């Protein structure tokens, strides 16, 4: 049975190639954004998000998750302000996907604020499919071993592991847990290429998942 954080995306590069692509261009073709509802709202005004906004002056979409859906983020403070800003946006980024999934409102989830290009297409489809199936999750996801590689002022890559062993799929409307088993596939490695938009938001434009990766096993 698929674990809750599984992002099945087409046409994504392998991890090593992804880092090279991020280093080489720091961006991609923005043509996908205008095909997805809400994708042109990167600068839209809204309430403060979770985690809370610092004094960067960016007006961000609000992120509210139910009390039974918890995320634990490790390695928040690197001592490098640029890397810390990228990691903070990484937290907000994944929160928008879970907000879409639990609320059933993909358009107002904030995903288009933090995702762009092929990554936005992928997470939009993922969230929409789960909303249609009335699937959500409960429990705790632990995000650990988070690393940032900065290529330039507006280009970087974020790698991290997700421990899904304490999370369980559930029916979004019934609120009943499905009893998802913990296996080696409950540990997932992600490699995200990010770029800073004009407003200063670090957006994920390309994402690769390696489910069951040896990098993340306990």
C-alpha positions, 0 to 999 in steps of 0.5 A: 500500500502506498505511504502518504508522501508518495509523489508519483511524477512523470518525466523527472530526472535521476538524482545526480542529473537533477543536481547538475540541471539545477547547477546549470540553469536554476530554472525551467520552462514556465509554460506549465504554470499557466495551465494549472488553476492558481499557478499565477498567484505566486504574489497573491496576498493572504495570511501568514503561513506555518511556519511563521514568516520572518521579517522578509516582507513576503505575503504568503498563503496561510497553511492550516493542517488538522491536529492529527497531521503532524510534521517534524522538521530537523536541521532547521538552523544551519547558521547560514541565513540563505540556507535557513531561508531555503529550508523554511520555504521547504517546510511551507512547500510540503505543507501546501500539498498536505493542506490540499489533500486534507481540505479537498481544495487544491486551488486554494492550497498554496501549492502554486506559490511554492511549486512551479514547472514540472514539480507543480504539475506533479504535485497538483496531479498527486493532490487532485488524485487523492482528493478524488479518492478521498484519501488523506493521512494521520500521524507524524512525518519526520523530515530529517537529514535536510541538506542545502546546496547553493549554486547561486543567488537564485538557484539551489538544491535541497535533499532530505529524507522522510520517515513515514513509519509513524503515519497512516493513510486514512479516509478523508471523509470517514476519518478512519485509519487504514492500518498502513504497514511499515516497510523499507518503503516507509523511508523516502529520499527527496531531491528538489531543485529550487529557484528564487522567484521575483518575490524572494520565494524559494520555489521547487521546480523539479523533484525526484523521489527515491522510495526505500532509499538506503540513504534514509533507512533507520 
